[in-house]
Amino acid sequence: MKYLFASILITVAIGVTAQGKLADRIYFGGGGGLSVSDNQTNISIFPQVGYKITERYSAGVGFIYQYVQIRQPIDASLSNFGWSVFNRYNITQQFFAYTEFERLRFEYFTSFTPERTDKSSYNSLLVGGGYSEQIGGRSAFSIMALYNVLYDESEEVRPYNSPWVIRAGIGVGIF
């Protein structure tokens, strides 16, 4: 893990020296999600910070928080936390390729009582692409379709019900 952060710092230092001011190369983004049904509410936020290594290629880190409230068959709530590292390559100004490694620490019920929970860690390797539309200045709205290549349907305990992930969000400093 310390080697990963060291390599990111070296990459940032090289980029700043070769490309100019650090503030011009950093961007902020992320998004959130809301899903509501009769039985469950799921709220998620995932802020990200990226660094433009070149005009087309960037890398960065993100954080994940998910709140899950279940109403049936029990009434209880769970909280999940995680982090991610990502790579983004702009094919054109609008279309981009995207990869992300996500590590999520999630809580789940061991029985149908709210007092019986356990925690586990889950890795995702998301691969896909997206579309960005500039909405003013250096800001953009983005939507992505990603596929988790590590998803295993046979796992009994997992935080996601599908290998597909659809995300939408706002980025500042992208353009």
Buried (B, 14 or more C-beta within 10 A) or exposed (E): EEEEEEEBEEEBEEBBEEBEEEEEBBBBBBBBBEEEEEEEBBBBBBBBBBBBBEEEBBBBBBBBBBEBBBEEEEEBEBEBBBBBBBBBBBEEEEEBBBBBBBBBBBBBBEEEEEEEEEEEEBEBBBEBBBBBEBEEEEBBBBEBBBBBEEBEEEEEEBBEEEBEBEBEBBBBBBB
